[in-house]
Amino acid sequence: MDLQTLTFIIVGITFAVYIGIAFWARAGTTSEFYVAGGGIHPVANGMATAADWMSAASFISMAGLIAFFGYGGSVFLMGWTGGYVLLAMLLAPYLRKYGKFTVPEFIGDRYYSKVARIVAVICLIVASVTYVIGQMKGVGVAFSRFLEVSYEMGLLVGMGIVFVYAVMGGMKGITYTQIAQYCVLIFAYTIPAVFISLQLTGNPIPQLGLGSTLSGTDTFLLDRLDQVVTELGFAEYTTSKRLSSLNTFVYTLSLMIGTAGLPHVIIRFFTVSKVSDARKSAGWALVFITILYTTAPAVAAMARLNLHQTIEPAAGENLVYEERPSWFKNWEKTGLLAFEDKNGDGRITYNADKESNEMVKVDRDIMVLANPEIARLPNWVIALVAAGGLAAALSTAAGLLLAIASAISHDLLKGVFKPEISEQQELLASRIAMAGAILLAGYLGFNPPDFAAGTVALAFGLAASSIFPALMMGIFSKRINKEGAIAGMIAGISVTLLYVFQHKGIMFIASTSFLGDMPANWFFGIEPNAFGAIGAAVNFAVAFGVSRVTAAPPEEIQHLVEDIRIPSGAGSAGGH
């Protein structure tokens, strides 16, 4: 069966499953819409959390980043994984013990201020909308390549699928859909990796294949990759750094605390019935996440090696352009791969020299999706990868859209402007807000702003500089008051945005992030993508400073903080 037919069948089956689950798990109450009724099993919630957390950035982009930047790309692997550990240990159990629906609701109650709640909603919406643009764009790109439809049509179909199961099912429908999506994406990620590891090293376990010798030789895979890339003028794969040690550290920290501050992941821990289940689901989620994240370095190295060996099959004998393989032609159609015959010899020269390099565009995001084609794996494997990429993008998009909708309907409408509305009116408002969020995300997907290429990095920086510090101080410090929290959130997110846009916007960041240049006006050589950690430090400093010169929180708020944190037992959480 040809690739396109297989892709239609496999993707169609997965979409039918998602829509079927949405009908089965329709939300009938606000509790079901926001937190799935609070009764999800820890293992199921762990799987749904993993799918919610592993977006298109994890499935498509991370291995591509590591493939092109080697050791320097490990900041994403360490930052995103470490951030989940921070979230699981320092935030999730305590927020679940408090027992409310949303992050802004906790911030509003803890800091005894509707203004604090509104500021938190604004920060949440800015970070989540920024993040969701990348997910919707990923849907359009995956559709346009594998289903051979236009980018616009692919995006419309993706919006329609999310609309059905998110608006109808709310968190209840999203949770069970994300369980199915996790199964799809993890099989789609690991099966090609097993095939390719067997091809290259004879070892079926990619994690071990990465450190193994190539089949029939005594040469280790990473040694061969280092040799290939250095001969072409690129930095050595296993030792390349990211600008500087300080920048590497700050970038990793920014991704960590940004991950821990992402509201769409935090609200997943409100869906279990008690604090002990929140801890268990955090542990299970880490297990499910580990499967993909330990596979990613192997996928990255093997994809990079396959790419170079395909274009330069023998030393000094570059591939004739007219004889390029079908995968090359397919990706050329998307505009994500481009060749320019600079010397007129009809062969493809691919090296690090900008003057002679004829591969004028090799988008890093194609590596995971193109790798099975490059390795000539069976068509069903390639089709499965397409379904996995779509599952990753759709699962995270749904979680982000729910976070946005709940912030508007529950935190702004019910919590601030119209507290008298009934539960059914709030549920209707939630669905309308969700539909509006989907339309906004779709519009930005159709008409991405100039900074679309860096939206995911910016989203992490915004969450790191605004939401994470407010949550940490709210749980672990009785002295932080409403004035301090509000001032801290505003200062943190403002400093981050100013630093980012001072450097000509995200497109500038995307084009210089991994290059050796370091503009003189960078703060201690820290690139804008990494500045969320500095914004977080400003947030903490401003919040503590303002709190010291203003009145302490009321006594009942200080008791509330103690009650959230002590004891940390496994009893049932408070009511909603």
C-alpha positions as CSV (number, residue, x, y, z in Angstrom):
1,M,0.0,0.0,0.0
2,D,1.4,3.5,-0.9
3,L,2.5,5.9,1.8
4,Q,-0.3,8.5,1.4
5,T,-3.1,5.9,1.6
6,L,-1.5,4.3,4.7
7,T,-1.1,7.7,6.3
8,F,-4.7,8.6,5.7
9,I,-5.8,5.3,7.2
10,I,-3.6,5.5,10.3
11,V,-4.2,9.2,11.0
12,G,-8.0,8.7,10.3
13,I,-8.2,5.9,12.8
14,T,-6.5,7.9,15.5
15,F,-8.8,10.9,14.9
16,A,-11.9,8.6,15.0
17,V,-10.7,7.3,18.4
18,Y,-10.2,10.9,19.7
19,I,-13.7,12.0,18.6
20,G,-15.2,8.8,20.0
21,I,-13.6,9.4,23.4
22,A,-14.9,13.0,23.3
23,F,-18.5,11.7,22.9
24,W,-18.1,9.1,25.6
25,A,-16.5,11.5,28.1
26,R,-18.7,14.6,27.7
27,A,-18.4,17.0,30.6
28,G,-21.7,17.8,32.3
29,T,-20.5,20.0,35.2
30,T,-17.9,22.6,35.7
31,S,-15.9,20.1,37.9
32,E,-15.8,17.7,35.0
33,F,-14.9,20.5,32.5
34,Y,-12.1,22.0,34.6
35,V,-10.6,19.0,36.5
36,A,-12.4,15.9,35.0
37,G,-14.4,15.5,38.2
38,G,-11.2,15.1,40.3
39,G,-11.3,11.3,40.1
40,I,-8.7,10.2,37.5
41,H,-6.6,7.2,38.4
42,P,-2.9,8.2,39.1
43,V,-1.6,5.9,36.3
44,A,-4.1,7.3,33.8
45,N,-3.4,10.8,34.9
46,G,0.4,10.2,34.6
47,M,-0.1,9.1,31.0
48,A,-2.3,12.1,30.2
49,T,0.2,14.4,31.9
50,A,3.0,13.0,29.8
51,A,1.0,13.6,26.6
52,D,0.0,17.1,27.8
53,W,3.6,18.0,28.6
54,M,5.3,16.4,25.5
55,S,4.3,18.8,22.8
56,A,5.3,19.1,19.2
57,A,8.5,20.7,20.6
58,S,9.4,17.4,22.4
59,F,8.3,15.1,19.6
60,I,9.5,17.0,16.5
61,S,11.9,19.7,17.6
62,M,14.0,18.4,20.5
63,A,15.7,15.6,18.7
64,G,16.2,18.0,15.7
65,L,17.9,20.5,18.0
66,I,20.2,17.9,19.5
67,A,20.9,16.5,16.0
68,F,22.2,19.8,14.7
69,F,23.8,21.2,17.9
70,G,25.0,18.0,19.5
71,Y,26.1,18.4,23.1
72,G,25.0,22.1,23.0
73,G,21.4,21.0,22.3
74,S,21.3,19.0,25.5
75,V,20.0,22.2,27.3
76,F,16.6,21.3,26.1
77,L,16.8,17.7,27.2
78,M,18.0,18.7,30.7
79,G,15.9,21.8,31.0
80,W,12.5,20.3,30.1
81,T,13.1,17.1,32.1
82,G,14.5,18.9,35.1
83,G,11.6,21.3,35.0
84,Y,9.1,18.5,35.3
85,V,10.9,17.2,38.4
86,L,10.7,20.6,39.9
87,L,7.0,20.8,39.2
88,A,6.4,17.3,40.6
89,M,8.3,17.8,43.8
90,L,7.8,21.5,44.7
91,L,4.4,22.5,43.3
92,A,2.0,19.8,42.2
93,P,1.3,18.1,45.6
94,Y,0.8,21.4,47.4
95,L,-1.4,22.9,44.8
96,R,-3.5,19.7,44.8
97,K,-3.8,19.8,48.5
98,Y,-5.2,23.3,48.2
99,G,-7.9,21.8,46.0
100,K,-9.0,24.6,43.6
101,F,-9.5,24.5,39.9
102,T,-6.9,26.9,38.4
103,V,-3.5,28.5,39.0
104,P,-4.9,32.1,39.0
105,E,-7.5,31.0,41.6
106,F,-4.8,29.8,43.9
107,I,-2.8,33.0,43.4
108,G,-5.9,35.1,44.0
109,D,-6.7,33.3,47.3
110,R,-3.1,33.1,48.5
111,Y,-2.5,36.7,47.9
112,Y,-6.0,37.7,49.0
113,S,-6.4,40.0,46.0
114,K,-8.6,40.0,42.8
115,V,-5.9,42.2,41.2
116,A,-3.3,39.4,41.8
117,R,-5.7,36.9,40.2
118,I,-6.2,39.2,37.2
119,V,-2.5,39.7,36.8
120,A,-2.0,35.9,37.0
121,V,-4.7,35.4,34.3
122,I,-3.0,37.9,32.0
123,C,0.4,36.2,32.5
124,L,-1.2,32.8,31.9
125,I,-3.0,33.9,28.7
126,V,0.2,35.5,27.3
127,A,2.3,32.5,28.0
128,S,-0.3,30.0,26.8
129,V,-1.3,31.8,23.6
130,T,2.4,32.2,22.8
131,Y,2.9,28.5,23.3
132,V,-0.2,27.3,21.4
133,I,0.8,29.1,18.2
134,G,3.7,26.6,17.8
135,Q,1.4,23.6,18.4
136,M,-1.2,24.7,15.8
137,K,1.6,25.5,13.3
138,G,3.0,22.0,13.9
139,V,-0.3,20.5,13.0
140,G,-0.4,22.4,9.7
141,V,3.1,21.4,8.8
142,A,2.6,17.7,9.6
143,F,-0.6,17.6,7.6
144,S,0.8,19.5,4.6
145,R,3.7,17.0,4.3
146,F,2.1,13.6,5.0
147,L,-1.5,14.1,3.8
148,E,-0.5,16.2,0.9
149,V,-3.0,19.0,1.6
150,S,-2.3,22.7,1.9
151,Y,-0.9,24.0,5.2
152,E,-4.2,26.0,5.6
153,M,-6.4,22.9,5.1
154,G,-4.2,20.9,7.6
155,L,-4.6,23.6,10.2
156,L,-8.4,23.8,9.7
157,V,-8.7,20.0,10.2
158,G,-6.6,20.2,13.3
159,M,-8.7,23.0,14.7
160,G,-11.8,21.0,14.0
161,I,-10.5,17.9,15.8
162,V,-9.5,20.0,18.9
163,F,-12.8,21.8,18.8
164,V,-14.8,18.6,19.0
165,Y,-13.0,16.9,21.9
166,A,-11.9,20.0,23.9
167,V,-15.1,22.0,23.7
168,M,-17.4,19.0,24.2
169,G,-15.4,17.1,26.8
170,G,-13.4,19.7,28.6
171,M,-10.8,18.3,31.0
172,K,-12.7,15.0,31.2
173,G,-12.6,14.5,27.4
174,I,-9.1,15.9,27.1
175,T,-7.8,13.5,29.8
176,Y,-8.9,10.3,28.1
177,T,-8.0,11.6,24.7
178,Q,-4.5,12.4,25.9
179,I,-4.1,8.9,27.2
180,A,-4.9,7.6,23.6
181,Q,-2.6,10.3,22.2
182,Y,0.3,9.3,24.5
183,C,0.0,5.7,23.2
184,V,0.1,6.9,19.6
185,L,3.0,9.3,20.1
186,I,5.2,7.0,22.1
187,F,4.9,4.1,19.7
188,A,5.4,6.5,16.8
189,Y,8.6,7.8,18.4
190,T,10.2,4.5,19.6
191,I,9.3,2.1,16.8
192,P,11.3,4.0,14.1
193,A,14.1,4.4,16.7
194,V,14.3,0.6,17.2
195,F,14.4,0.0,13.5
196,I,17.1,2.5,12.9
197,S,19.2,1.4,15.9
198,L,19.1,-2.2,14.5
199,Q,20.1,-0.9,11.0
200,L,23.1,1.1,12.3
201,T,24.3,-0.9,15.3
202,G,22.5,-4.2,15.4
203,N,21.2,-3.2,18.9
204,P,17.4,-3.0,19.1
205,I,17.5,-0.7,22.2
206,P,18.2,2.9,20.9
207,Q,19.6,4.1,24.2
208,L,22.2,1.3,24.1
209,G,22.7,1.7,20.3
210,L,23.8,5.3,20.9
211,G,26.9,4.0,22.7
212,S,27.5,0.9,20.5
213,T,29.7,0.3,17.5
214,L,28.4,0.4,14.0
215,S,27.4,-2.9,12.5
216,G,30.3,-4.8,11.1
217,T,33.0,-2.4,12.4
218,D,34.9,-1.5,15.5
219,T,33.9,2.2,15.2
220,F,31.5,3.6,17.7
221,L,28.5,5.4,16.3
222,L,29.4,8.7,18.1
223,D,33.0,8.5,17.0
224,R,31.9,8.1,13.4
225,L,29.5,11.0,13.7
226,D,32.2,13.2,15.2
227,Q,34.4,12.3,12.3
228,V,31.8,13.0,9.7
229,V,30.7,16.4,11.0
230,T,34.3,17.7,11.7
231,E,35.4,16.7,8.2
232,L,32.6,18.9,6.9
233,G,33.7,21.8,9.1
234,F,31.0,21.6,11.7
235,A,31.7,21.6,15.4
236,E,32.4,18.2,17.0
237,Y,29.1,16.6,17.9
238,T,29.9,15.3,21.4
239,T,31.7,18.4,22.7
240,S,30.1,21.5,21.1
241,K,29.1,24.2,23.6
242,R,26.2,26.6,23.6
243,L,27.9,30.0,23.5
244,S,29.3,30.0,27.1
245,S,29.0,28.0,30.3
246,L,27.0,30.8,31.9
247,N,24.6,31.0,29.0
248,T,24.2,27.2,29.1
249,F,23.4,27.2,32.8
250,V,20.9,30.1,32.6
251,Y,19.2,28.7,29.5
252,T,18.8,25.3,31.2
253,L,17.5,27.0,34.4
254,S,15.0,29.1,32.3
255,L,13.6,26.0,30.7
256,M,13.4,24.2,34.0
257,I,11.4,26.8,35.9
258,G,9.5,27.7,32.8
259,T,8.3,24.1,32.6
260,A,7.4,24.1,36.3
261,G,5.3,27.3,35.8
262,L,3.3,26.2,32.8
263,P,-0.4,26.3,33.8
264,H,-1.7,23.6,31.4
265,V,0.6,21.0,33.0
266,I,-0.1,22.2,36.6
267,I,-3.9,21.8,36.2
268,R,-3.4,18.1,35.4
269,F,-2.6,17.5,39.0
270,F,-6.0,18.9,40.1
271,T,-7.7,15.9,38.3
272,V,-6.9,13.3,41.0
273,S,-8.9,12.7,44.2
274,K,-6.2,13.3,46.8
275,V,-2.7,14.5,47.5
276,S,-1.1,11.0,47.5
277,D,-2.5,10.4,44.1
278,A,-1.0,13.7,42.8
279,R,2.4,12.4,43.9
280,K,1.8,9.0,42.4
281,S,0.6,10.5,39.1
282,A,3.7,12.7,39.0
283,G,5.9,9.7,39.4
284,W,4.1,7.8,36.7
285,A,4.2,10.8,34.4
286,L,8.0,10.9,34.8
287,V,8.2,7.2,33.9
288,F,6.2,7.8,30.7
289,I,8.2,10.9,29.8
290,T,11.5,9.1,30.4
291,I,10.7,6.7,27.6
292,L,10.7,9.4,25.0
293,Y,13.4,11.6,26.6
294,T,16.0,8.9,26.9
295,T,15.3,7.9,23.3
296,A,15.7,11.4,21.9
297,P,19.5,11.6,22.0
298,A,19.7,8.3,20.0
299,V,17.2,9.5,17.5
300,A,19.1,12.8,17.1
301,A,22.5,11.2,16.6
302,M,21.3,8.5,14.2
303,A,19.3,11.0,12.2
304,R,22.3,13.3,11.8
305,L,24.5,10.5,10.7
306,N,21.9,9.1,8.2
307,L,21.4,12.6,6.7
308,H,25.1,13.1,6.0
309,Q,25.7,9.6,4.8
310,T,22.8,9.9,2.4
311,I,24.0,13.2,0.9
312,E,27.7,12.2,0.9
313,P,27.5,8.3,0.5
314,A,31.3,8.1,-0.1
315,A,34.2,10.3,0.9
316,G,34.6,13.1,-1.7
317,E,31.7,11.8,-3.7
318,N,28.7,14.0,-3.1
319,L,25.2,13.0,-4.2
320,V,24.1,13.9,-7.7
321,Y,21.1,16.3,-7.3
322,E,19.1,14.7,-10.1
323,E,19.5,11.3,-8.4
324,R,18.3,12.6,-5.0
325,P,16.1,10.1,-3.1
326,S,12.3,10.5,-2.8
327,W,12.4,11.7,0.8
328,F,14.6,14.6,-0.4
329,K,12.0,15.6,-3.1
330,N,9.1,15.3,-0.7
331,W,10.6,17.6,1.8
332,E,11.7,20.1,-0.8
333,K,8.0,20.5,-1.6
334,T,7.4,21.8,1.9
335,G,10.1,24.5,1.6
336,L,11.8,23.1,4.8
337,L,14.6,21.6,2.7
338,A,16.3,23.6,-0.1
339,F,19.3,23.1,-2.4
340,E,21.1,25.7,-4.5
341,D,23.7,24.5,-7.0
342,K,26.3,27.2,-6.4
343,N,29.2,25.7,-8.3
344,G,27.2,24.3,-11.2
345,D,28.5,20.7,-10.9
346,G,25.1,19.1,-10.3
347,R,26.2,17.6,-7.0
348,I,25.1,18.4,-3.5
349,T,27.8,20.0,-1.4
350,Y,26.9,20.1,2.3
351,N,29.3,21.7,4.7
352,A,29.8,24.4,7.3
353,D,31.2,27.0,4.9
354,K,28.5,29.5,4.1
355,E,30.0,30.3,0.7
356,S,30.2,26.8,-0.6
357,N,27.4,25.1,1.3
358,E,24.6,24.2,-1.2
359,M,22.1,22.9,1.4
360,V,20.8,26.5,1.9
361,K,18.0,25.2,4.2
362,V,17.8,22.1,6.3
363,D,15.1,22.9,8.9
364,R,15.9,21.1,12.1
365,D,12.2,20.3,12.7
366,I,12.2,17.8,9.8
367,M,14.7,15.4,11.4
368,V,12.3,13.2,13.4
369,L,9.7,13.2,10.7
370,A,12.1,12.6,7.8
371,N,14.4,10.1,9.6
372,P,12.2,7.0,8.8
373,E,12.1,8.0,5.2
374,I,15.9,8.7,5.1
375,A,16.4,5.2,6.6
376,R,14.0,3.6,4.1
377,L,11.8,2.1,6.7
378,P,8.4,0.6,5.8
379,N,5.6,2.9,4.8
380,W,3.5,2.0,7.8
381,V,6.3,3.2,10.1
382,I,6.5,6.6,8.3
383,A,2.7,6.9,8.5
384,L,2.8,6.1,12.2
385,V,5.3,8.9,12.7
386,A,2.9,11.4,11.1
387,A,0.1,10.3,13.5
388,G,2.5,10.6,16.4
389,G,3.6,14.2,15.5
390,L,-0.1,15.2,15.2
391,A,-0.9,13.5,18.5
392,A,1.8,15.4,20.3
393,A,0.8,18.8,18.8
394,L,-3.0,18.2,19.4
395,S,-2.6,16.9,23.0
396,T,-0.6,19.9,24.2
397,A,-2.8,22.4,22.2
398,A,-5.9,21.0,23.9
399,G,-4.3,21.4,27.4
400,L,-3.2,25.0,26.6
401,L,-6.6,25.9,25.2
402,L,-8.3,24.6,28.3
403,A,-6.0,26.6,30.6
404,I,-6.9,29.7,28.6
405,A,-10.6,29.0,28.7
406,S,-10.7,28.3,32.4
407,A,-8.7,31.4,33.1
408,I,-11.3,33.5,31.2
409,S,-14.5,31.8,32.4
410,H,-13.6,30.7,35.9
411,D,-11.0,33.2,37.0
412,L,-12.2,36.4,35.3
413,L,-16.0,35.9,34.7
414,K,-16.9,33.8,37.7
415,G,-14.1,34.9,40.0
416,V,-14.1,38.6,39.4
417,F,-16.8,40.1,37.2
418,K,-19.9,37.9,37.6
419,P,-19.6,35.7,40.7
420,E,-23.4,35.2,40.8
421,I,-23.7,33.2,37.6
422,S,-24.9,29.6,37.9
423,E,-22.8,26.5,37.2
424,Q,-24.5,25.9,33.9
425,Q,-23.9,29.5,32.8
426,E,-20.2,29.1,33.8
427,L,-20.0,25.9,31.8
428,L,-21.5,27.6,28.7
429,A,-19.1,30.5,29.2
430,S,-16.2,28.0,29.4
431,R,-17.1,26.4,26.1
432,I,-17.5,29.8,24.4
433,A,-14.1,30.8,25.8
434,M,-12.6,27.6,24.5
435,A,-14.1,28.1,21.1
436,G,-12.8,31.6,21.1
437,A,-9.3,30.4,22.1
438,I,-9.3,27.9,19.3
439,L,-10.3,30.6,16.7
440,L,-7.5,32.9,18.0
441,A,-4.9,30.1,17.9
442,G,-6.1,29.2,14.4
443,Y,-5.8,32.8,13.3
444,L,-2.3,33.1,14.6
445,G,-1.5,29.8,13.0
446,F,-2.7,31.1,9.6
447,N,-1.1,34.5,10.2
448,P,1.9,33.9,12.4
449,P,3.6,37.0,13.7
450,D,7.2,37.7,12.8
451,F,8.3,36.1,16.0
452,A,6.5,32.7,15.4
453,A,9.8,30.8,15.1
454,G,10.6,31.4,18.7
455,T,7.2,31.2,20.3
456,V,7.9,28.1,22.4
457,A,11.1,29.5,23.9
458,L,9.3,32.7,24.7
459,A,6.4,30.9,26.3
460,F,8.8,29.1,28.7
461,G,10.5,32.4,29.5
462,L,7.2,34.1,30.2
463,A,6.0,31.3,32.5
464,A,9.4,31.3,34.3
465,S,9.5,35.0,34.9
466,S,5.9,35.4,36.1
467,I,3.9,32.4,37.3
468,F,6.6,30.1,38.8
469,P,8.0,32.6,41.4
470,A,4.4,33.6,42.5
471,L,3.6,29.9,43.1
472,M,6.9,29.1,44.9
473,M,6.7,32.1,47.2
474,G,3.0,31.5,47.8
475,I,3.7,28.0,49.0
476,F,7.0,28.4,50.8
477,S,6.9,32.0,52.2
478,K,4.3,33.3,54.7
479,R,5.8,36.8,54.4
480,I,5.1,37.6,50.7
481,N,2.0,39.8,50.5
482,K,-0.3,40.8,47.7
483,E,1.7,44.0,46.9
484,G,4.9,42.0,46.6
485,A,3.4,39.3,44.5
486,I,1.7,41.7,42.1
487,A,4.8,43.8,41.7
488,G,7.0,40.8,41.2
489,M,4.8,39.2,38.5
490,I,4.6,42.5,36.6
491,A,8.3,43.2,36.9
492,G,9.4,39.7,35.9
493,I,7.3,39.4,32.8
494,S,8.0,43.0,31.8
495,V,11.8,42.7,32.1
496,T,11.7,39.5,30.0
497,L,9.5,40.9,27.3
498,L,11.6,44.1,27.1
499,Y,14.9,42.1,26.8
500,V,13.4,39.9,24.1
501,F,12.0,42.6,21.9
502,Q,15.0,44.9,22.5
503,H,16.9,42.4,20.3
504,K,14.7,42.8,17.3
505,G,12.1,40.1,18.2
506,I,12.1,36.4,18.2
507,M,13.1,35.9,14.6
508,F,16.4,37.4,15.5
509,I,16.7,35.1,18.4
510,A,15.9,32.0,16.3
511,S,18.5,32.9,13.7
512,T,21.3,33.5,16.2
513,S,20.6,31.2,19.1
514,F,23.2,28.5,18.2
515,L,25.7,30.6,16.3
516,G,29.0,31.7,17.7
517,D,28.2,35.4,17.6
518,M,27.4,37.1,20.9
519,P,26.1,40.7,20.5
520,A,27.8,43.1,22.8
521,N,24.6,44.3,24.4
522,W,23.6,40.9,25.6
523,F,23.4,40.9,29.4
524,F,26.5,39.0,30.5
525,G,26.4,37.2,27.2
526,I,23.0,35.7,28.0
527,E,20.8,35.1,24.9
528,P,17.2,36.4,24.9
529,N,15.8,32.8,24.7
530,A,17.4,32.2,28.1
531,F,16.4,35.4,29.8
532,G,13.3,33.9,31.6
533,A,15.6,32.8,34.5
534,I,16.8,36.4,34.9
535,G,13.2,37.6,34.8
536,A,12.4,35.1,37.5
537,A,15.2,36.5,39.7
538,V,13.8,40.0,39.2
539,N,10.4,38.7,40.2
540,F,11.7,37.1,43.4
541,A,13.8,40.2,44.3
542,V,11.0,42.7,43.7
543,A,8.4,40.6,45.5
544,F,10.6,40.2,48.6
545,G,11.6,43.8,48.6
546,V,8.1,45.2,48.3
547,S,6.8,42.8,50.9
548,R,9.4,43.9,53.4
549,V,8.3,47.5,53.2
550,T,4.6,46.8,53.2
551,A,2.2,45.2,55.7
552,A,2.5,41.5,56.4
553,P,-0.2,39.2,55.0
554,P,-3.2,38.7,57.3
555,E,-2.9,36.0,60.0
556,E,-5.4,33.7,58.3
557,I,-3.3,33.8,55.1
558,Q,-0.2,32.8,57.0
559,H,-2.2,29.9,58.5
560,L,-3.3,29.0,55.0
561,V,0.3,28.7,53.9
562,E,1.1,26.5,56.8
563,D,-2.0,24.3,56.1
564,I,-1.0,23.9,52.5
565,R,2.6,22.9,53.3
566,I,2.3,21.2,56.6
567,P,1.5,18.4,56.9
568,S,2.4,17.0,53.5
569,G,0.4,13.9,54.1
570,A,-1.7,11.8,51.8
571,G,-5.1,12.6,53.1
572,S,-8.0,13.8,50.9
573,A,-7.6,17.3,49.6
574,G,-9.9,20.1,50.4
575,G,-13.1,20.6,48.5
576,H,-13.6,22.7,45.4
